[in-house]
């Protein structure tokens, strides 16, 4: 039995779709059903269900709003995560949690970020995600923390959905050419996570598609694959004057988890093609 929190988010929905199709016993909770920041309720629900695995897809991920709503980000990304970890410890469930490339400052120059690199978040969202990781490590001896980046899938809370909306309303687009990371497909995250659970992988790993790109090149790839004729102008991210400072170079290497699971994780462009093919349908 697998419990999935954040069931209404793009990653939570992908998990439940996959698990239901595979005939695996699962139960999903959205925020209205289970507010993970309420420790007593979390513990009561998990004790009643006695799951084998808890997969936490719940997160406060409004990066800019977190600068002024840090208490809310902290409640979900730190307190909520700790509550789930405690419930996992009390019931013997295995706990899986997702963190972010935004725990890094983007100043690394000699390659992609690896698990042993020291985090140094630039914004409140990144700080809350790093604190969540630390709370898990303080509560549990065995856990699986997976750092992901630029996640997209079915749903509206991702760059591709916003990009296509902007394209409908504007004759041309300005997209940052100085922000680099790895677009990462929810379907790949689900498939690799379930392999990791099956092998009882524990610890901290980076889970992204392979390669890396800029937001500008990602946008151009989306339009190219969809056959959309839209001019995209590369600009520096500073022109958008966003409240939260972002790391300019935060691609993470998936080499460690690929070796541990003996899997070949697709290049970001291949997964993008697969997703957009589904989107066209």
Short mmCIF file of the C-alpha atoms (twelve columns), coordinates in Angstrom:
data_MODEL
# 
_entry.id   MODEL 
# 
loop_
_atom_site.group_PDB 
_atom_site.id 
_atom_site.type_symbol 
_atom_site.label_atom_id 
_atom_site.label_alt_id 
_atom_site.label_comp_id 
_atom_site.label_asym_id 
_atom_site.label_seq_id 
_atom_site.Cartn_x 
_atom_site.Cartn_y 
_atom_site.Cartn_z 
_atom_site.pdbx_PDB_model_num 
ATOM 1   C CA . UNK A 1   0.000  0.000  0.000   1 
ATOM 2   C CA . UNK A 2   1.400  3.374  -1.095  1 
ATOM 3   C CA . UNK A 3   0.190  6.755  0.216   1 
ATOM 4   C CA . UNK A 4   0.744  9.734  -2.098  1 
ATOM 5   C CA . UNK A 5   0.441  13.262 -0.714  1 
ATOM 6   C CA . UNK A 6   -0.032 16.263 -2.986  1 
ATOM 7   C CA . UNK A 7   -2.408 14.188 -5.128  1 
ATOM 8   C CA . UNK A 8   -3.662 17.190 -7.122  1 
ATOM 9   C CA . UNK A 9   -0.201 18.324 -8.207  1 
ATOM 10  C CA . UNK A 10  1.314  17.249 -11.516 1 
ATOM 11  C CA . UNK A 11  3.682  14.720 -9.917  1 
ATOM 12  C CA . UNK A 12  1.079  13.334 -7.501  1 
ATOM 13  C CA . UNK A 13  -1.407 12.835 -10.350 1 
ATOM 14  C CA . UNK A 14  1.230  11.045 -12.428 1 
ATOM 15  C CA . UNK A 15  1.964  8.676  -9.539  1 
ATOM 16  C CA . UNK A 16  -1.691 7.820  -8.946  1 
ATOM 17  C CA . UNK A 17  -2.318 7.290  -12.666 1 
ATOM 18  C CA . UNK A 18  0.668  4.927  -12.907 1 
ATOM 19  C CA . UNK A 19  -0.106 3.032  -9.687  1 
ATOM 20  C CA . UNK A 20  -3.785 2.558  -10.552 1 
ATOM 21  C CA . UNK A 21  -2.932 1.285  -14.047 1 
ATOM 22  C CA . UNK A 22  -0.405 -1.135 -12.533 1 
ATOM 23  C CA . UNK A 23  -2.986 -2.396 -10.029 1 
ATOM 24  C CA . UNK A 24  -0.863 -1.317 -7.056  1 
ATOM 25  C CA . UNK A 25  -2.825 -0.484 -3.904  1 
ATOM 26  C CA . UNK A 26  -2.599 3.263  -3.304  1 
ATOM 27  C CA . UNK A 27  -4.331 6.200  -1.672  1 
ATOM 28  C CA . UNK A 28  -3.875 9.824  -2.687  1 
ATOM 29  C CA . UNK A 29  -4.484 12.887 -0.533  1 
ATOM 30  C CA . UNK A 30  -4.729 16.489 -1.649  1 
ATOM 31  C CA . UNK A 31  -4.359 19.392 0.752   1 
ATOM 32  C CA . UNK A 32  -8.103 19.577 1.503   1 
ATOM 33  C CA . UNK A 33  -8.054 15.938 2.590   1 
ATOM 34  C CA . UNK A 34  -4.740 15.958 4.438   1 
ATOM 35  C CA . UNK A 35  -2.931 19.149 5.419   1 
ATOM 36  C CA . UNK A 36  0.553  17.786 6.082   1 
ATOM 37  C CA . UNK A 37  1.355  20.747 8.355   1 
ATOM 38  C CA . UNK A 38  -1.092 19.294 10.902  1 
ATOM 39  C CA . UNK A 39  1.018  16.690 12.715  1 
ATOM 40  C CA . UNK A 40  -1.784 15.051 14.726  1 
ATOM 41  C CA . UNK A 41  -3.934 14.418 11.655  1 
ATOM 42  C CA . UNK A 42  -0.998 13.142 9.605   1 
ATOM 43  C CA . UNK A 43  -0.075 10.646 12.326  1 
ATOM 44  C CA . UNK A 44  -3.692 9.525  12.767  1 
ATOM 45  C CA . UNK A 45  -4.271 8.976  9.038   1 
ATOM 46  C CA . UNK A 46  -0.982 7.134  8.497   1 
ATOM 47  C CA . UNK A 47  -1.570 4.921  11.557  1 
ATOM 48  C CA . UNK A 48  -5.039 4.031  10.226  1 
ATOM 49  C CA . UNK A 49  -3.799 3.159  6.727   1 
ATOM 50  C CA . UNK A 50  -0.498 1.517  7.722   1 
ATOM 51  C CA . UNK A 51  1.112  2.063  4.302   1 
ATOM 52  C CA . UNK A 52  4.325  0.369  3.225   1 
ATOM 53  C CA . UNK A 53  5.490  3.535  1.490   1 
ATOM 54  C CA . UNK A 54  4.720  7.262  1.814   1 
ATOM 55  C CA . UNK A 55  5.550  9.341  -1.283  1 
ATOM 56  C CA . UNK A 56  5.466  13.052 -0.545  1 
ATOM 57  C CA . UNK A 57  4.551  15.089 -3.616  1 
ATOM 58  C CA . UNK A 58  3.061  17.910 -1.514  1 
ATOM 59  C CA . UNK A 59  5.059  21.133 -1.615  1 
ATOM 60  C CA . UNK A 60  4.797  24.879 -1.500  1 
ATOM 61  C CA . UNK A 61  6.502  25.730 -4.787  1 
ATOM 62  C CA . UNK A 62  5.522  29.353 -5.442  1 
ATOM 63  C CA . UNK A 63  9.135  30.531 -5.645  1 
ATOM 64  C CA . UNK A 64  8.462  34.273 -5.775  1 
ATOM 65  C CA . UNK A 65  5.576  34.296 -3.312  1 
ATOM 66  C CA . UNK A 66  7.750  32.416 -0.809  1 
ATOM 67  C CA . UNK A 67  9.783  35.614 -0.410  1 
ATOM 68  C CA . UNK A 68  6.803  37.221 1.347   1 
ATOM 69  C CA . UNK A 69  4.917  34.085 2.413   1 
ATOM 70  C CA . UNK A 70  7.842  32.301 4.001   1 
ATOM 71  C CA . UNK A 71  5.743  31.086 6.932   1 
ATOM 72  C CA . UNK A 72  3.481  29.198 4.518   1 
ATOM 73  C CA . UNK A 73  6.458  27.740 2.634   1 
ATOM 74  C CA . UNK A 74  8.016  26.725 5.966   1 
ATOM 75  C CA . UNK A 75  4.764  25.109 7.179   1 
ATOM 76  C CA . UNK A 76  4.543  22.856 4.126   1 
ATOM 77  C CA . UNK A 77  8.172  22.298 3.085   1 
ATOM 78  C CA . UNK A 78  9.639  21.932 6.589   1 
ATOM 79  C CA . UNK A 79  6.984  21.234 9.250   1 
ATOM 80  C CA . UNK A 80  4.833  19.163 6.876   1 
ATOM 81  C CA . UNK A 81  7.806  17.114 5.733   1 
ATOM 82  C CA . UNK A 82  8.882  16.487 9.324   1 
ATOM 83  C CA . UNK A 83  5.329  15.398 10.226  1 
ATOM 84  C CA . UNK A 84  5.342  12.823 7.427   1 
ATOM 85  C CA . UNK A 85  8.807  11.599 8.424   1 
ATOM 86  C CA . UNK A 86  7.651  11.139 12.043  1 
ATOM 87  C CA . UNK A 87  4.547  9.254  10.839  1 
ATOM 88  C CA . UNK A 88  6.782  7.036  8.697   1 
ATOM 89  C CA . UNK A 89  9.022  6.314  11.680  1 
ATOM 90  C CA . UNK A 90  6.064  5.531  13.947  1 
ATOM 91  C CA . UNK A 91  4.466  3.116  11.455  1 
ATOM 92  C CA . UNK A 92  7.524  1.602  9.801   1 
ATOM 93  C CA . UNK A 93  6.641  3.057  6.387   1 
ATOM 94  C CA . UNK A 94  9.379  3.912  3.893   1 
ATOM 95  C CA . UNK A 95  9.474  7.656  3.196   1 
ATOM 96  C CA . UNK A 96  10.164 9.192  -0.227  1 
ATOM 97  C CA . UNK A 97  10.476 12.964 -0.588  1 
ATOM 98  C CA . UNK A 98  11.267 15.407 -3.413  1 
ATOM 99  C CA . UNK A 99  13.615 18.345 -3.040  1 
ATOM 100 C CA . UNK A 100 14.969 20.856 -5.548  1 
ATOM 101 C CA . UNK A 101 17.979 22.121 -7.486  1 
ATOM 102 C CA . UNK A 102 17.205 25.487 -5.843  1 
ATOM 103 C CA . UNK A 103 19.114 24.312 -2.762  1 
ATOM 104 C CA . UNK A 104 22.204 25.370 -4.797  1 
ATOM 105 C CA . UNK A 105 23.457 28.889 -5.563  1 
ATOM 106 C CA . UNK A 106 24.432 28.217 -9.182  1 
ATOM 107 C CA . UNK A 107 28.074 29.224 -8.739  1 
ATOM 108 C CA . UNK A 108 29.656 25.840 -9.495  1 
ATOM 109 C CA . UNK A 109 31.917 26.097 -12.549 1 
ATOM 110 C CA . UNK A 110 33.540 22.676 -12.991 1 
ATOM 111 C CA . UNK A 111 30.537 20.534 -13.955 1 
ATOM 112 C CA . UNK A 112 27.026 19.561 -12.965 1 
ATOM 113 C CA . UNK A 113 25.935 19.553 -9.333  1 
ATOM 114 C CA . UNK A 114 26.473 16.252 -7.544  1 
ATOM 115 C CA . UNK A 115 25.064 14.922 -4.310  1 
ATOM 116 C CA . UNK A 116 28.237 15.720 -2.370  1 
ATOM 117 C CA . UNK A 117 28.216 19.425 -3.349  1 
ATOM 118 C CA . UNK A 118 27.423 21.813 -0.503  1 
ATOM 119 C CA . UNK A 119 23.997 23.466 -0.764  1 
ATOM 120 C CA . UNK A 120 23.709 27.254 -0.505  1 
ATOM 121 C CA . UNK A 121 20.187 28.401 -1.441  1 
ATOM 122 C CA . UNK A 122 19.628 31.935 -2.747  1 
ATOM 123 C CA . UNK A 123 15.917 32.285 -2.000  1 
ATOM 124 C CA . UNK A 124 13.380 31.442 0.704   1 
ATOM 125 C CA . UNK A 125 11.889 28.574 -1.281  1 
ATOM 126 C CA . UNK A 126 15.314 26.948 -1.622  1 
ATOM 127 C CA . UNK A 127 15.989 27.459 2.076   1 
ATOM 128 C CA . UNK A 128 12.710 25.765 2.985   1 
ATOM 129 C CA . UNK A 129 13.462 22.782 0.738   1 
ATOM 130 C CA . UNK A 130 16.921 22.363 2.280   1 
ATOM 131 C CA . UNK A 131 15.499 22.542 5.814   1 
ATOM 132 C CA . UNK A 132 12.979 19.870 4.830   1 
ATOM 133 C CA . UNK A 133 15.839 17.581 3.786   1 
ATOM 134 C CA . UNK A 134 17.592 18.192 7.109   1 
ATOM 135 C CA . UNK A 135 14.459 17.403 9.138   1 
ATOM 136 C CA . UNK A 136 14.074 14.047 7.357   1 
ATOM 137 C CA . UNK A 137 17.683 13.126 8.128   1 
ATOM 138 C CA . UNK A 138 17.164 14.069 11.788  1 
ATOM 139 C CA . UNK A 139 14.044 11.880 12.126  1 
ATOM 140 C CA . UNK A 140 14.783 8.822  9.984   1 
ATOM 141 C CA . UNK A 141 17.709 6.453  9.547   1 
ATOM 142 C CA . UNK A 142 16.378 5.226  6.197   1 
ATOM 143 C CA . UNK A 143 14.677 7.469  3.635   1 
ATOM 144 C CA . UNK A 144 14.868 8.453  -0.020  1 
ATOM 145 C CA . UNK A 145 15.306 12.130 -0.917  1 
ATOM 146 C CA . UNK A 146 15.239 12.905 -4.634  1 
ATOM 147 C CA . UNK A 147 16.211 16.361 -5.861  1 
ATOM 148 C CA . UNK A 148 14.412 17.296 -9.073  1 
ATOM 149 C CA . UNK A 149 14.440 20.362 -11.358 1 
ATOM 150 C CA . UNK A 150 12.191 22.209 -13.826 1 
ATOM 151 C CA . UNK A 151 9.472  19.563 -13.442 1 
ATOM 152 C CA . UNK A 152 6.735  19.366 -16.085 1 
ATOM 153 C CA . UNK A 153 3.870  17.005 -16.876 1 
ATOM 154 C CA . UNK A 154 0.090  17.039 -17.130 1 
ATOM 155 C CA . UNK A 155 -1.160 20.149 -15.350 1 
ATOM 156 C CA . UNK A 156 -0.831 23.908 -15.285 1 
ATOM 157 C CA . UNK A 157 1.918  24.488 -12.740 1 
ATOM 158 C CA . UNK A 158 4.851  24.251 -15.118 1 
ATOM 159 C CA . UNK A 159 6.859  26.304 -17.613 1 
ATOM 160 C CA . UNK A 160 5.472  24.599 -20.735 1 
ATOM 161 C CA . UNK A 161 1.844  25.346 -19.864 1 
ATOM 162 C CA . UNK A 162 2.701  28.977 -19.106 1 
ATOM 163 C CA . UNK A 163 4.797  29.245 -22.278 1 
ATOM 164 C CA . UNK A 164 1.914  28.094 -24.490 1 
ATOM 165 C CA . UNK A 165 -0.449 30.548 -22.777 1 
ATOM 166 C CA . UNK A 166 2.020  33.399 -23.356 1 
ATOM 167 C CA . UNK A 167 2.329  32.353 -27.006 1 
ATOM 168 C CA . UNK A 168 -1.432 32.682 -27.498 1 
ATOM 169 C CA . UNK A 169 -1.467 36.211 -26.120 1 
ATOM 170 C CA . UNK A 170 1.764  37.682 -27.535 1 
ATOM 171 C CA . UNK A 171 3.225  38.153 -31.008 1 
ATOM 172 C CA . UNK A 172 6.686  37.278 -29.682 1 
ATOM 173 C CA . UNK A 173 8.194  36.115 -26.380 1 
ATOM 174 C CA . UNK A 174 11.139 37.090 -24.207 1 
ATOM 175 C CA . UNK A 175 12.721 34.141 -22.383 1 
ATOM 176 C CA . UNK A 176 15.786 34.066 -20.138 1 
ATOM 177 C CA . UNK A 177 18.916 32.761 -21.841 1 
ATOM 178 C CA . UNK A 178 21.122 32.898 -18.724 1 
ATOM 179 C CA . UNK A 179 19.229 30.384 -16.513 1 
ATOM 180 C CA . UNK A 180 20.337 26.767 -16.951 1 
ATOM 181 C CA . UNK A 181 18.967 23.558 -15.464 1 
ATOM 182 C CA . UNK A 182 17.342 20.283 -16.571 1 
ATOM 183 C CA . UNK A 183 13.710 20.022 -17.740 1 
ATOM 184 C CA . UNK A 184 12.453 16.874 -15.989 1 
ATOM 185 C CA . UNK A 185 9.389  14.847 -16.984 1 
ATOM 186 C CA . UNK A 186 6.994  13.592 -14.288 1 
ATOM 187 C CA . UNK A 187 6.573  10.230 -16.044 1 
ATOM 188 C CA . UNK A 188 10.329 9.587  -15.822 1 
ATOM 189 C CA . UNK A 189 10.369 10.655 -12.160 1 
ATOM 190 C CA . UNK A 190 7.590  8.173  -11.349 1 
ATOM 191 C CA . UNK A 191 9.184  5.272  -13.223 1 
ATOM 192 C CA . UNK A 192 12.645 5.734  -11.692 1 
ATOM 193 C CA . UNK A 193 11.249 6.387  -8.201  1 
ATOM 194 C CA . UNK A 194 9.294  3.119  -8.244  1 
ATOM 195 C CA . UNK A 195 12.421 1.239  -9.377  1 
ATOM 196 C CA . UNK A 196 14.311 2.856  -6.490  1 
ATOM 197 C CA . UNK A 197 11.599 1.806  -4.021  1 
ATOM 198 C CA . UNK A 198 11.642 -1.729 -5.414  1 
ATOM 199 C CA . UNK A 199 15.427 -1.911 -4.878  1 
ATOM 200 C CA . UNK A 200 15.033 -0.241 -1.462  1 
ATOM 201 C CA . UNK A 201 17.437 2.526  -2.400  1 
ATOM 202 C CA . UNK A 202 18.112 4.884  0.490   1 
ATOM 203 C CA . UNK A 203 19.797 8.249  0.862   1 
ATOM 204 C CA . UNK A 204 19.974 11.425 -1.218  1 
ATOM 205 C CA . UNK A 205 20.017 11.364 -5.024  1 
ATOM 206 C CA . UNK A 206 19.610 13.755 -7.921  1 
ATOM 207 C CA . UNK A 207 16.810 12.669 -10.259 1 
ATOM 208 C CA . UNK A 208 16.607 14.647 -13.487 1 
ATOM 209 C CA . UNK A 209 16.533 13.917 -17.179 1 
ATOM 210 C CA . UNK A 210 19.965 13.838 -18.810 1 
ATOM 211 C CA . UNK A 211 21.769 16.849 -20.280 1 
ATOM 212 C CA . UNK A 212 20.923 20.463 -19.475 1 
ATOM 213 C CA . UNK A 213 19.682 23.574 -21.247 1 
ATOM 214 C CA . UNK A 214 18.629 27.202 -20.831 1 
ATOM 215 C CA . UNK A 215 15.035 28.335 -20.482 1 
ATOM 216 C CA . UNK A 216 15.417 30.036 -23.874 1 
ATOM 217 C CA . UNK A 217 16.519 26.839 -25.638 1 
ATOM 218 C CA . UNK A 218 13.823 24.859 -23.817 1 
ATOM 219 C CA . UNK A 219 11.179 27.273 -25.095 1 
ATOM 220 C CA . UNK A 220 12.537 27.051 -28.641 1 
ATOM 221 C CA . UNK A 221 12.524 23.247 -28.443 1 
ATOM 222 C CA . UNK A 222 8.854  23.229 -27.356 1 
ATOM 223 C CA . UNK A 223 7.796  25.368 -30.326 1 
ATOM 224 C CA . UNK A 224 10.003 23.430 -32.743 1 
ATOM 225 C CA . UNK A 225 8.542  20.055 -31.701 1 
ATOM 226 C CA . UNK A 226 4.957  21.388 -31.787 1 
ATOM 227 C CA . UNK A 227 5.527  23.114 -35.133 1 
ATOM 228 C CA . UNK A 228 4.586  26.517 -33.686 1 
ATOM 229 C CA . UNK A 229 6.004  29.539 -35.535 1 
ATOM 230 C CA . UNK A 230 6.778  31.937 -32.703 1 
ATOM 231 C CA . UNK A 231 9.739  34.281 -32.357 1 
ATOM 232 C CA . UNK A 232 11.529 33.836 -29.025 1 
ATOM 233 C CA . UNK A 233 14.001 36.514 -28.056 1 
ATOM 234 C CA . UNK A 234 16.818 35.600 -25.624 1 
ATOM 235 C CA . UNK A 235 17.102 38.063 -22.733 1 
ATOM 236 C CA . UNK A 236 18.857 38.251 -19.388 1 
ATOM 237 C CA . UNK A 237 16.699 37.092 -16.472 1 
ATOM 238 C CA . UNK A 238 17.351 40.373 -14.626 1 
ATOM 239 C CA . UNK A 239 14.910 42.242 -16.904 1 
ATOM 240 C CA . UNK A 240 11.982 40.405 -15.285 1 
ATOM 241 C CA . UNK A 241 12.786 41.854 -11.822 1 
ATOM 242 C CA . UNK A 242 11.384 38.805 -10.027 1 
ATOM 243 C CA . UNK A 243 11.236 38.901 -6.192  1 
ATOM 244 C CA . UNK A 244 13.201 35.668 -5.712  1 
ATOM 245 C CA . UNK A 245 16.808 35.375 -6.810  1 
ATOM 246 C CA . UNK A 246 17.398 32.179 -8.792  1 
ATOM 247 C CA . UNK A 247 20.583 30.175 -9.386  1 
ATOM 248 C CA . UNK A 248 21.723 30.844 -12.956 1 
ATOM 249 C CA . UNK A 249 23.361 27.417 -13.358 1 
ATOM 250 C CA . UNK A 250 21.805 24.576 -11.346 1 
ATOM 251 C CA . UNK A 251 21.824 21.444 -13.562 1 
ATOM 252 C CA . UNK A 252 22.306 18.291 -11.494 1 
ATOM 253 C CA . UNK A 253 23.986 15.056 -12.539 1 
ATOM 254 C CA . UNK A 254 21.839 11.895 -12.461 1 
ATOM 255 C CA . UNK A 255 24.900 9.646  -12.723 1 
ATOM 256 C CA . UNK A 256 24.710 8.317  -9.156  1 
ATOM 257 C CA . UNK A 257 21.112 7.082  -9.298  1 
ATOM 258 C CA . UNK A 258 21.552 5.800  -12.867 1 
ATOM 259 C CA . UNK A 259 24.456 3.599  -11.727 1 
ATOM 260 C CA . UNK A 260 22.703 2.414  -8.564  1 
ATOM 261 C CA . UNK A 261 19.603 1.314  -10.502 1 
ATOM 262 C CA . UNK A 262 21.367 0.333  -13.753 1 
ATOM 263 C CA . UNK A 263 19.010 2.552  -15.741 1 
ATOM 264 C CA . UNK A 264 19.563 4.879  -18.684 1 
ATOM 265 C CA . UNK A 265 17.650 8.106  -18.057 1 
ATOM 266 C CA . UNK A 266 16.536 9.801  -21.300 1 
ATOM 267 C CA . UNK A 267 17.936 13.114 -22.502 1 
ATOM 268 C CA . UNK A 268 15.637 16.029 -21.645 1 
ATOM 269 C CA . UNK A 269 14.817 16.554 -25.324 1 
ATOM 270 C CA . UNK A 270 13.669 12.938 -25.781 1 
ATOM 271 C CA . UNK A 271 11.325 13.117 -22.794 1 
ATOM 272 C CA . UNK A 272 10.063 16.489 -24.018 1 
ATOM 273 C CA . UNK A 273 9.167  14.928 -27.393 1 
ATOM 274 C CA . UNK A 274 7.307  12.117 -25.630 1 
ATOM 275 C CA . UNK A 275 5.338  14.548 -23.463 1 
ATOM 276 C CA . UNK A 276 4.425  16.900 -26.303 1 
ATOM 277 C CA . UNK A 277 3.318  13.954 -28.443 1 
ATOM 278 C CA . UNK A 278 0.895  13.042 -25.642 1 
ATOM 279 C CA . UNK A 279 -0.147 16.685 -25.335 1 
ATOM 280 C CA . UNK A 280 -1.011 16.852 -29.046 1 
ATOM 281 C CA . UNK A 281 -3.379 13.914 -28.621 1 
# 
